[in-house]
Amino acid sequence: METKRKALGKGLEQLFSNEMIDFDNFEKEIIKETKESDIVEIPLTEIRSNPYQPRTYFDEESLREFAESIKVHGVIQPIIVKKSIKGYEIIAGERRTRASKMAGKETIPAIIRDFNDQDMMEIALVENIQRENLNPIEEAEAFDKIITSASITQEEAAQKFGKSRSYITNLLGLLRLPETTKKYVSEGKISMGHARVLSKLSDTEEIEKLAKKIIEEGLSVRDTEKIASNPEIEKTNKLKKSSIYSAKHTIYESVMREKIGTKVKISAKKIEIPFDSDNDLDRILDILGVTIEGE
């Protein structure tokens, strides 16, 4: 679906000017354009995280290793911050800041730049998507915000970040999972493969029940797919799936579910495609190539 592009903030304006987004180059350009005399040492006590930081978990072991390196070599690349009412907010360099605190440093080299709230959110999202090892839920939320914020399609997001369209579609599908199941995914108790299968189901109770079964019994993704496609297997573990649909309808449902990223039902000469919000409807119409005149 064609959408009107909102004016990008000066943060993403530079990032999105190229066919492929390169956050490392974006940060290097800021450092390159900054005079050495403009790089200042800022007390770590005056710095706080970007309020739009999508990452909620930082690997402690990795940070400790980084901290040891900083103790020996110092912070090689300055962080980028903006002045706020109380001190400074991080634009780029969250891990460097955390590791410096862990290393017992009192200050950190920084470049001060003026970015608005929209820029802060967009830059934090892009940095984390491209640079950090986000868990699937964090990544899904980050992509969802980028697509909404920058008014781009899933196809455009896929191209900008070097992903496949199906990868983005499957990832965003995870956001429809119940909160308890999303927590399992975030904690690594359920893999992306398992989560993808669960996201195709529409019944919340069924999803939560199967999620617990995956954890408790160590089900493989293949076993999960069998149960998800045939609830009767879970109940009897003997009966084959009984369906009122023809084999052809089952194949069509599977193909459409894979393309759209949500469960599709074909019956009584009609196709049912459920959606849970206006944004989800826009997503489905976009995948189907439906364009609304005037939008």
N, C-alpha and C positions, 0 to 999 in steps of 0.2 A: 504494500500500500504506500502510495506517495504521501509524504508528510512534509509540512512546512518546516524548514530548518530554523531552529532558534539561533540567534546570534551567539556564537561560542565566546566564552571568556578568553582573555588573552593567553590563558594557560593552554587550553586545548586548541586554540586557533593555530598555534605554531605546530602542535603535535599532529593535528589532523590535516595539515597542509600537504603532507606526503601520503603516498599510496599506502605505505606501511608505517605504523606508529613506532617510533624509536625513542623510548623514554630516556635511555642512557645518553643519547645524542642531545636530547633536549636539555638535560641537566648539565652536560659538558659545555653546551653553548652558553648557558648562563654563567658558568665558572670562567669560561674563556673571555666573555665580555666584561668580567669584573676585574677591576684593578686590584692588585695585591694589597694595596693600602686600604681597600674597602672591605677586605675580609677581616672580621672582628672576632675577638674571643668573648663569648657570652657565657655567663654563669649557668650551669646546668639547672640550678634551682629556679631560674627564670623562664625555663622552656617547658612547654606542655605539648602533648600530642595534638595532631590535627584532629579536630572534633569530628571530621568526616572520615577518619581512618577506618576502612572496612575490615582490617585484620584485627581479630580479637585474641588470637593465640600466637605467641612467639616462643619458639623452641629454646628452652633454657640452656641446654647443652651447647647448642650452636652459638648462643649469645656469650656463654662463658669462654668458648674458644676465641670468639671475636674480641672479647674483653682482654684476653691474654695477649693477643696481637697488638691491641691498642696500647697496652702497658709498655710494650717493646718499641713499637714504631710510631705510636701516636695516631691521630686521626688524619689519614692521608688526604681525603677529599672533604672539603667543608660541607656542612649541611646547609640547607636553604630554609629560611624562616621568614615570617611576616610579623610585624609589630602588632601587638594586641593591647587591649586595655590593661591586662595584667601580664606583663612580660612579652613572651614571644610564642608563636605557634609554628610547629614544624610543617613545612611544605614538602621537603624531601630529606630523608635521613633518619627515619624513626629508629632503625636498628643501630646506626652509629651512635645515636643519642643514648639508647638503652645500654648498649655495651660500654659506652664511656662512663656512665654512672656506675655500672658494675665494676669497672676497672678502677674506680675511686678517683676519677678525674673531677676537677671542680669547674672547668670551663671547656668549651668546644669551639673550634673555628666555624664561623657561620657567615653566610651572605644574606643580607636583609633585602627582601623584595616586597613590593606592594601588590598583593593579590586579594581579590574580593572573595566572599564566601563561596560563590559558584565556582570560581577558579580552584579554590582549596579542595572542594569536593571532587571535581573532575581530575585534578592532578593526582590526588591520593588514590583514586580508583584506577587510573591508568598505570601508576607506578606499581601498585600491588598486583594488578592483573598480569603485567608484563614481567615483573621482577621477582616477586615473592611467591613462595610455595603456599598459596592459599588452600584451605580445605575446600571441597566441592561446593558447600553451601555459601561460604564467604565469596567464592569466585562467582557463583550464580547471582548473588545479591549485587556484586560489583558490576557485572555485565548488565544486569537489569537497570541499574542506576545510570550507567553510561549510555545505554540505548535510549533511555527516557530523557536524560539530561541533554544529550547532544542531538536528539531527534534524528537518530539514524535507524536503519532497518537492521534486522538480524544478519542479513546478507552482507551489509556494509561493515558491521562489527566484525564478522568473521574474516573479511578481507583485511581489515585494518590490523587485526591481531594475529593473522596467520593461522586461523582456525578454520575448520570445515563448518558449513552451515548446520549440518546435523549435530555437530558437537555443541554449538550454541543452543540449538533447540532442545537437545536432551538436558543440557545444563540448566536452562531456565525452567524446564519441567520439574526440577527438584524443588522449586519454590512452592509447588502445590502440595508437597508432602506435609503430613501433620507435624506439629512442632516437636513432639517427642521423637519422631523418626528423624527429623532434621538434626536433632541433637546427636543421635546415634551416628549419623553420617559425619558430622563435625568432629566427633570424638574418635573417628576411625573405626568404630565398632561395625559399621556397615560400609562396604566399598561402593565406589561410584557405579560399578556394574550392577550391584544389588539395588542401589537406590534408583537407578534408571528403570529397572523392572518394576519396582514399587510405584514409581511416579506415573506409570501407565494405568494403575488401578484407580477406581473412582470412589470405592467405599473406604472411608477413614478407618473404621473398625477392622476391616480386612487387612488394610495396610499395616496397622499397628500390631496386629496378631502375627502377621507373616514376618514383620521386622524382628519381633522377639524370637520367633522360631529360627530365623537366620543366625542370630547371636547364640542362642542356647544350643542349637544342634550343629552349628558350623556348616550350614547349607552352602553349596557352591552356587554360582550364578545360574548355572544350567538347571540345578534342582529348583531354584527359586522361580525360574521361568516356567517350569512345568507346573508348579503349584499355582502360580499366578494366572496361567492360562486355563487351569482346570482346578477350581476349588474343591471338587469332589475327591481329588487325589489326596488332599490333606485330611479329609474326613474319613475316607475308607482305605486309602493307600492300596486299593485293589481295583476299583472300578475305573474304566476308561471314561473319558469325558463324554457326556451325553449332550448333544446340542441339537436345537431345533433348526439351526442354520445349515445350509448346504455347505459342502467343502469349499465351494467357490466363494460364498459369502465370508467364510472364516478367513480365507486368504486375503480377500479385499479389505476386511477389517484390520488385519495385521499390517498390510501395506500402508493403509491410511493412518493407522496409529503411529507407525514408524515415521511417516512424513510430517504429520501434524504435531506429534508429541503429546497426544492425549487419547484416551480411550474412545473408539468410534463404534457405534452399534448400527448394524444393518438389519432391518426387519420390516415386514409388511410393506415392501416397496418404498421404504424411506430410509434416509441416513440421519442418524442422530449424532451431533457433535457437541458435547457439553463444554461450557466455558464458565470460569468463576469470577470474571471481572471484565470491564470494558477493555482494559489493556490486553487481557488474554484473548478477547474477541478480535481486537485489532491484530494481534499476533497471528491468529489462525487465518484471518482474511488476507494478511500479508503473504503467508505461505501459499495460499490458494491462488494468489495473484489477482485478488478482487480489489479494484480501485474505485473509490467513491469520488465522483465528480465534485469539485469545489473544495476538497480537503487538501 
